[in-house]
Amino acid sequence: MKVQTLESSQKLFIRALKGETLRRPPFWLMRQAGRYLPEYRATRAHAGSFLDLCFAPELAVEVTLQPLRRYGMDAAILFSDILVVPHALGQKLDYVEGEGPQLDPVRNAAELSRLSTEHFHEKLAPVYETVRRLSTAIPETTALIGFAGSPWTVACYMVEGCGSKEYAKVKKFAYGDPQGFAALIDLLVTVTADYLNAQIEAGAEAVQVFDSWAGVLPAPEFRCWVIEPTRKLVELIKAKHPHVPVIGFPRGAGEMYKEYAEVSGVSALGLDTTVPPEWAALELQTKLPVQGNLDPIMLVAGGEALRNSAAGILKALSNGPFVFNLGHGVVQSTPPEHVGQLAALVKSWPDISG
Ligand SMILES: Cc1c2[nH]c(c1CCC(=O)O)Cc1[nH]c(c(CCC(=O)O)c1C)Cc1[nH]c(c(CCC(=O)O)c1C)Cc1[nH]c(c(C)c1CCC(=O)O)C2
């Protein structure tokens, strides 16, 4: 096995998450691997289904490395999906071409009782193997990020059975039967902590908790189903791995970002596209390192709009601990050369800022 000579703590990405203000901020992009890259589409065509790709360590390593080869990001993110967790609990999951994920929904206590943790780690063993292989396959200065969905966001898919506009079914379950819904959330807190701890033990140097649907809840329910489960999850990770940074990404949290920053215990905050960077510098970055938040559609537009928007974010947030990223994932219609332009801009910051 290759011996890693560079300590995690020396990597730019980890240094920023530990609170250092760096001259040139590190960067990576949410969903940096995926269908916008022709080499991803080629590997995907060989893999069979999308889940087959997630559970084939050799191919999952390959697609994780693809964006790094082109753009030299400061961090690699494990290639997998947030929905492998319900899959490992025994919920039926399919990714339907053009329609996204489809699950057999869980909407009450009886359906909940059919889930089982019995084969959980066995089913996720290929993911841990991917992390182990990546930890020696990535460049020496690149950090390795593990991830999971937040209990709330994973519950959204488990209850709705697919993506949704209104999230009416999961809200009805949470509002109408808070005790029953708490059983689902508590289960997800426990298994997600085990899952992230296992990724860390396999070599992940930081983990991100994707809470894509945090923004759909009123404040009291946001406290109950987003902040509190995240706080428990972070506590279970920190109990075993106190020095591993946990990035929380409560997309759409708005004003509630402040309370999430103060209460959840996360080490750093992922900012969505709508958060004003200047506000974040004053109200959030004074408490925790921040990551974000270029609109992914700026990467589709390219040119002046992309340059100006990225420079505005870099100006506002580079005076504190900061990781440059998007405010949500790369979209499929992104021209790969625009990602190259963005990478060049961030890597030459601040020398080109004047
Ligand atoms: C909500 C969510 C999911 N998955 C994820 C989230 C949270 C972030 C967000 O809000 O986007 C997270 C995710 N999904 C994927 C990654 C890989 C790592 C990375 O490069 O960032 C990560 C971090 C691969 C993927 N996950 C998926 C793909 C596309 C599948 C394919 O190749 O056919 C990829 C590359 C499928 C997926 N997976 C999910 C959906 C809704 C879809 C369908 C929509 C789509 O196709 O983009 C669930």
The ligand as an ORCA input file, in Angstrom:
! r2SCAN-3c Opt
* xyz 0 1
  C     -30.870     14.844     -3.097
  C     -29.590     14.107     -3.418
  C     -29.493     12.860     -4.117
  N     -28.140     12.553     -4.188
  C     -27.391     13.521     -3.589
  C     -28.283     14.496     -3.071
  C     -27.880     15.711     -2.253
  C     -27.411     16.842     -3.102
  C     -28.464     17.449     -3.985
  O     -29.451     18.016     -3.479
  O     -28.270     17.360     -5.232
  C     -25.933     13.573     -3.403
  C     -25.059     12.995     -4.443
  N     -25.403     12.275     -5.571
  C     -24.270     11.937     -6.256
  C     -23.143     12.400     -5.524
  C     -21.732     12.030     -5.965
  C     -20.574     12.738     -5.583
  C     -20.356     14.095     -6.256
  O     -19.722     14.139     -7.321
  O     -20.747     15.121     -5.662
  C     -23.635     13.085     -4.405
  C     -22.867     13.811     -3.318
  C     -24.207     11.177     -7.521
  C     -25.407     11.067     -8.380
  N     -26.699     10.830     -8.002
  C     -27.511     10.713     -9.103
  C     -26.700     10.872    -10.267
  C     -27.186     10.751    -11.706
  C     -27.481      9.313    -12.002
  C     -26.982      8.830    -13.351
  O     -25.773      8.867    -13.657
  O     -27.837      8.346    -14.117
  C     -25.387     11.096     -9.821
  C     -24.158     11.270    -10.661
  C     -28.981     10.392     -9.081
  C     -29.799     11.085     -8.062
  N     -29.609     11.034     -6.722
  C     -30.537     11.819     -6.077
  C     -31.378     12.385     -7.053
  C     -32.539     13.333     -6.774
  C     -30.940     11.911     -8.295
  C     -31.612     12.136     -9.630
  C     -31.355     13.488    -10.148
  C     -30.178     13.445    -11.062
  O     -30.134     12.519    -11.873
  O     -29.340     14.361    -10.985
  C     -30.599     12.008     -4.622
*
